């Protein structure tokens, strides 16, 4: 948004073109029930409206007509304080410069809304303490703004809505909460929402403490100015929380969801952002689920970190440039999934520390892609799929008992797979298996290293200029290499540590191939077939 070309510029010119203005001040104090107050100021300097009501069923205006109004004013402020139940307050400011509107309510079943339009350097705030309160802050056609809804209690509803606003809050990434347009709720069964449309340099944060909370931050059609960009944040502490941040059509955006508690769900969706995009979800506790989906972005990073039990994490990135998807899980019963499609320079990483973990890395139709998986614990399973991708590599490390891994590369060129089970940390990984399939590709490399008991390693390659290498240390291990194509090489090395045999089988067809089998120990069996 360019301020010099907006209707806001007309408002600013009109304000500064006015003759000397009078200082206006209006104060209303009411005690009792069912009172009403209305005050309006226009064409003022140092304009102040103050309304204080103590009791129940009081009103400052109505839903159809605001009770505290300021128009065409400099250095203006509205302060409404209501103490009691079933009170209502509506405030409106338009064509104002250096303006503050604060509505404060203490009690239950209250409602408050502050609206600011055609404003410069504006702050709108609704603060409520009690139960079943509703608070809204709305800003439209404004410059250099900040909006907040602060709620303490139960069954409250709060929302911030902004449209065609430039420079909202402080949008620098990772600023502390309170620097943004904010919805803050403390208590149970709360709902917080922030909507921002057609903004420049904006920040939005929803903070909830309690249970059964729902938070949503949505930012769209925002532009980059002053190097800050747009930032959306959800912070939740408690049980059964749900946090969602959606950002689309922006330039330089960031989203952060933090959930500490049980049964939380966090989701970050970012689409069509043109400069730098980051989506970060942190969850601590049990029964969590996190999804980060990024589509058609530039320099996109999706990161999920989970600490505790019973996790599930998904990072989905499509049609982006310079993308990174990362999942970090610490605990038991975890699951991780990263998918990258139609992207350039894609990087996928999963690290799992614990037991009974499952990890899947999928990369399809990318140019320059890398996948890395690491599992530390027992009962882990890992899958890697790379399809129709050029210049790719995959690396997997597994440590513990009962690990299994299957890696597939299909229709790839200049591809490599490296798998280590047990040996990476000097420990054994018994009863593990590694299966590698490389088909319909050229210039392929597959490496498997296993240390332990009863390991199984299978490498199947279909293409030209392929290399397969298997190294096993232990007993009762099985190695199988099958290569179809020309100019291929296979190498198997088995070092026995006991009296029971290892088995190695190499099969090569088409032509121009080399096979090497090395076995150390007693009763080993090796078979090489070339045709």
N, C-alpha and C positions, 0 to 999 in steps of 0.2 A: 504494500500500500504506500502510495506517495502522498504525503500530507498536503502538498501544494495543489493537488488535483482533486481532493475529496470534498464532499459537503462540509466536512469538519473545518477545512481551511476557510470556507465562507463564514462559518460561525466564529472562528478566531479573529478574522478581519473585522467582523461586526463588533465583537467585544472591544477590541482595541480602538475602534473608530468612535466609540461612544464618548460623550462629554463627561466631565467629572461627575462621579456617582456618589450618592449618599450612603452613609453607613447605616445599615438596618439591622435591628436585633429584635427578636420576638421570643418571649418566654412564657410558657404555660405550665402551671402546677395544679394538678387535680387529685383529690383524695375522695374515695368512695367507689360506687359501682355505677355501671352503665353511663359513664361520662364520655363525651366526644370532644375532640379538638381538631381545629383546622386553621392553618396559617399559610400564607403565600407571600413570597417576596419576588419582585421583578426589578430589573435594571438597578442593581445594588452593588456596592463595594463593601468588603468586610461584612458579608451577610451571614447572620447566625440565627438558626431556629433551634429552640430547646423546648422539649415537651417531656414532662414527668407526670406519670399517672400511677397512683397506688390504689389497688382495689381490683375487682373482678368485672369482666364484661365491658371494659373501656375500649374506645376506638380513637385512632388517629387516622381519619379518612375512612374510605370504603374501598372495596375491590374495584369499583367503577371510577372513583375519584380520590386521588391521593390527598392525605390530610396535611402533609408537610411538602410544600412545593417551592422551588427556587428556579427562576428563569432569568437569563441574561445577568449573570452575577460574577464578580471577582472574589477570590478568597472566601468561598462560601462553605458553610457547614450546616449539617442537620444532625441533631442528637435527640433520640427518642429513648426514654427509659420507662418501662412498664413493669410493675411488680404485682403479680396476681395471676389469676387463671382466666382463660377465655378472652384474652385481650388481642387486639388486632392493630397493626400499624402499617401504613403505606407511605412511602416517601419517593418523590420524583425530583430530579435535577436535570435541567436542560440548558444548553448554551451557557455553560459555567466553566470557569478557569480556577485551578487550585481548589478543588472541591473535595469534601469529605462527608459521607453519609453513614452514620452508625445507629443501628437499631438494636436495643438491648432489652431482652425480656427474661424475667425470672418467674417461673410457675409452669402450669400445664395447660395444654390445649390452646396454645397461643399461635398466632400467625404473623409473619412479618415479611415485607418485600421492599427492597430499595432498587430503584431504577435510575440509571444515569445514561443520558444520551447527549450527543454533540458536546462532549466534555474533554477537557485537557487537564492532565495531572489529577486523575480522579481515584478515590478510594471508596469502595462500597463494602459495608460489613454488616452482617446480622449475627448477633450473639444471643444464644438461648440456653437457659439452664432449667431443666424440668422434664416433663413427659409429654409425649404426643404433640410436639411442637413442629411447625412447618416454617422453614426459612428459605428465602430466595434472594439472590443478588443478580441483577441483570444490567449489562452494559452494552450499549450499541452506538456505533459511530463515535468512538472515543480514542484518545491518544494518551499514552503513558498512564496506564490504569492498573489497578489491583482490586481484586474482589475476594471476599472471604465469607464463609458461613461457618460459625463455631457453635457446636451443640454439645451439651452435657446432659445425660439422662437416658431415657428409654423411649422407644417408638417414635423417634424424631425423623423428620425428612428434611434434607437440605440439598440445595442445588445452586450452581453458578452457571449462568448463561451469558456468553459474550459473542457478539457478531460485529464484523467490520471494525475491529479494534486494533490499534497499533501499539506495540511495545507494552505487553501486559505482564505484570509481575516481573520477577527476575528469572530468566529462563536458562541461565548457565547450568550445565549438567552437574548433578550431584550437590547442588546447594542444599542447605538444611531446610526442612519443612518450615513454612512461615514466610519464605521468600517468594512464594508464588501466590496465585489465586488459589484459595484454600477452602476446602470443606473439612472441618474437624469435628468428629463426633466421639463422645465417650459414653458408653452405656450399651444396652441391649437392643436388638432388633432395629438397627439404624439403616438408613439408605442415603448414600451420598452420590451426587452426580455433578459433573462439570462438563459443559458443552462450550466449545470455542470454534468459531467459524470465521474464515477470512481475516486472520490476525497476522501480526508481525512480532517476532521475538516474544513468545508467550510461554508462561509456565503455569502448570495446574497440578494441585496435590490434594488427595483425599486421605485423611488419617482417621482410622477407626479403632477404638479400643473396646472390646466386648465380644458378644456372640451374635450369631445370626445376622451379620452385617453384609451389605452389598455395596460395592463402590464402582463407579464408572467414570473414566476420564476420556473424553473424545475431542480430538483436535483435527481440523481439516482446512485445506486451502490456505495455508499460511506461507509467508515468504520470509526469506532470510535478510535481515538487516542488522548492522552493528555487531555481526559475528556471533550472536548468541544462539538464535534458533528457537526451537520449541521443545519443551520438556514436560512430560506427564508422569505423575507419580502416585502410587497407591501404597499406603502403609496400614497393615492390619495386624492387630494383636488380639487373639481370642479364638473362639471355636466357630466352625461352620461359616467361615468368611468366603466371599467371592470377590475377586478384584479383576477388572478389565480395563485396559488402556487401548484405544483405537486411534491411530494417526494416519492420515492419508493426504496426498497432494501437498506435501510440505517440503521444505528444504532445511536440512540439518535438524534432525529430531532425535530425541532420546526418550525412553520409557523405562520405568523401574517399578516393579511390584515386589513388595516384601510382606511375607506372611509368617507369623510366628504363632503356632497353635495347631489345632486338630481340624481335619476335614476341610482344608482350604483348597480353593481352586484359583489359580492365577493365569491370566491369558493376556498376551500382548499381540496386537495385530497392527502391522505397519505396511502401507501400500503406496507406491508411486511417489516415493520421496527421492529428491534429486541430488542430494549432496552427501550427507553422512547420516546413517541410521543405526541406532543401537537399541536393542530390547533386552532387558535383564530381569530375571525372576529369581528371587531368593526365598526359599521355604525351609522352615525348621519345625519339625514335628512329625506326626503320622498322618496317613491317609491323604496325602497331598496329590494334586495333579497340576501340571504347568504346561502351557502351550505357547510357543512363540512362533508366529507365522509372519514372514516378511516376503512381499511380492513386488517385483519391478522397482527395486531400490538400487542405489549406488552406495558402495562401501557399507554394506549391511552386516551387523554383528548380532547374533541371537545367542544369549547365554542363560543357562539355567543351572542353579546351584541348589541342591537339596540335601538336608541333613536330618536323618531320622529313619523311620520305618515306613514301608508301604508306599513308596513313591512311584509316580509315572511321569515322564517328561517327554515332550515332543518339540522339536525345532523343525520347521518347514520353510524352506527358502526357495523361491522360484523367480526366474527371469531377472536376476540381479547381477551386479558387477562387483567384484572384490568382496565376496561374502565369507563369513565365518559362522559356523554353528557349533556351540560347545555345551556339553552336559557334564556336570560334576555331581556325583551321588556318593554319599557316605552313610552306610547302614545296611540293613537287610531288606529283602523282598523289593528290590528296586527294578525299574525298567527304563530304558532310555532309547530314543529313536530320533535320528536326524536325517532329513531328506533334503537334497539340493538338486534342482532341476533347471535346465536351460540357463545356466549361469556361467560366468567367466571368472576364473581364478577362485575356485570354491575350496573351502577348507572345513572339514568336519572332524570333531573330536569328542570322545566320550571317555570319562574316567570314572570307574566304579570301585569303591573300597568297601568290602563287606561280603556277605554271602547271598546266595540265591538271586544273583543279579542277571539281567538280560539286556543286551545292547544290540542295536541294529543301525548300521550306517548305509544309506542309499544315496548314490549320486548318478544322475541320468542326464545324458546329452549336455555335458559340461565341457568346457575347454580349460585345461589345466586344473585338475582336481586332486585333493589329497584327503585321505581318511585315516584317522588314528584312533585306536581303541585300546584301552588298558583296564584290566580287571584284576583286582587283588582280593582273593577270598576263595570260598568253596562253592560248588554248584553253579558256576557262572556259564553263560552261553553268549556267544557273540556271532553276529552275521554282518558281512560286508557285501554290498552289491554295487558294482560300477558298470553302467551300461552306456554304450555309444559315446564314450568319452575319450578325449585325446590328451595324452601327456598326464597320466594319473599314477598315483601310488597309494598303497594301503599298508598300514603297519598295525599289528595287534600284539599286545603282551598280555599273557594270562598267568596268574600264579595261584596255586591252590589245588584242591582235589576235584575231580569230576568236571573239568572244564571242557567245553566243546566249541568249535568254531568252524563256520563255513563261509568261504569267501568266493564270490563269483565276479568275474570280469568278462563282459560280453561285448563284442564289436568295438574293442578298444585298440589303440595304437600307442606304443611307447608306454607300457604299463608294467607295474611291479607290485608284488605282494610279499610282505615279510611277516612271518608269524613266529613268536617265541612263547613256548609254554613251559613254565617251571624254571627255566634256566636264567631268566632275566635277573632274578634276585638270589641266585645260588640255592634255590629250593626245588623240590620236586613237585610235579603235577601229575599224579597218578590217574589212570583210567581216562585220560584226556584224548580227544581226537581233533584232527585238523584236516579239513577238506578244502582243496583249492581247485576251482574250475576257471580256466581261461579259454574262451572259445571265440572263433571268428575274429581273431586279431593278429597283429604282427609285433615283433620286437617286445616279447613278453618275458618277465622274470618272476619266478616264484621260489620263495625260500621258507623252509620250516625247520625250527630248532626245538627239540623236545628233550626234557630230562625227567625220568621217572619210570614208573612201572606200567606195563600194558598200554603203551601209547600207540595210536594209530595215525598215520599220516598218508594222505592221498593227494596227488597232484595230477590233474588232467589238463593238457594244453593242446589246443587245436589252432595252428598257425605256423608262420615261418619265423625263423630267428628267435627261438624260445630257449630259455634256460630254466631248469628245475634242479633244486638242491634241497636235500633232506639230511639232517643231522640228528641222530637219536643216541641218548646215553641212558642205559638201564637194561632191563630184561623184559622178555615177552612183548617186544615192540614190533610193529608191522609198518613197512614203508612200501608204497605203491606209486609208480610214476608211469603215466601214459602220455606219449607225445605223438601227434599226427601233424606232419608238415615237413618242410625241409630246413636243413641247417640248424638242427636242434641239439642241445646238450643236456645230459642228465647226470646227476651225481648223488649217491647215497652213501652215508657214513653211519655205521652202527657200532657202538662200543658197549659190549656186554659187561655187566657188573656182577653176574652170577652164573650159575651153571645151566640156565634155561635159554633156549635159542631165540634169536631175533630172525625176522623174515624180511627180505627185500626183493621186490619185483620191478623190473624196468621193461617197458614195451615201447618200441619206436617204429614208426612206419613212414613211408614216402622215400626218404633218402637224406644223405649228408648229415649224419647224426653221430653223436659220441655218447657213450655210457660208461660210468665208472661206479663200482660198488666196493666199499671197504667195510669189512666186518672184523671185530675184535672180540674174541670170546669162544665159547664151546657150543657146538651143535647148531650153528647158524645156518640159514638157508638163503641162497641168492639165486635169482633167475633173471636173465637178460634175454629179451627177444627183439630182434631187429629184422624188418622185412620191408 
